[in-house]
Amino acid sequence: MEAFEDKETVPLLLNESLNSLLPKPKCERPVCLNWTGNFEKLPIYDGENLLPGHVVQGPAIIEKAFTTIPVRGNEEAVVDCFKNLVLTRRREANG
């Protein structure tokens, strides 16, 4: 076990490991989110390249070979150890 002399090192390491859980989108594309025809530019993720532990914050689209998964604005998708996508609603901050 290693002790850190510099107290700023620990948060930096935590931030680096958290950033590695946030995958980069392959592109952005206008997506129609409702029946009124309004389009919003969303990040598009390649589902085949997502790894266990990756987190995709909504709104976003995850594309896989045989399906497309919309992640709504109040949701996040986490890749589990079996490479399943687990979608959950984010808790709203109490005011």
Steps between C-alpha positions, in 0.01 A plus 500: 500500500628845407449813705463832322705791630318752283130527590418623148614167349209294635217710343696513175524120489129468579410745222716310251335169588152654483576650158601156374145381578352763270541371144541735205210516252574395143308801365211739558181499295164679502239271657121549509402461865124546472208489259509877435805464277744686726858387453780512756868430431594194710821302552496159332693215665614174341356241737743233381793709631355564846683315779393389848482803727436750221224752575298679230308804626175585324382640278694278262462217249683167522519311171563125492502257208133405532344770717506867594467603865377850584625632835265775614610822664422379851668159451845347486615172353768300682675201343511211747763224522310292239487799258127547562371857492320588823286812463401686814334832574729754662384635832404864496690724738280624784499875494 
